[in-house]
Amino acid sequence: MGGPKDGRDPWLAPARWLGEAEKEWGQRCHRRLAQRADKASYP
């Protein structure tokens, strides 16, 4: 079983993954909202 030092800590890895996923989801959501705003202001 590896400890936190080997970079595969069972608590740190999911946290890192969730951080990346949240960032990506936020960017997608922002883009979608921006597109929607464009369509609303230019019908």
Secondary structure, 3 states (H helix, E strand, C coil): CCCHHHCCCCCHHHHHHHHHHHHHHHHHHHHHHHHHHHHHHCC
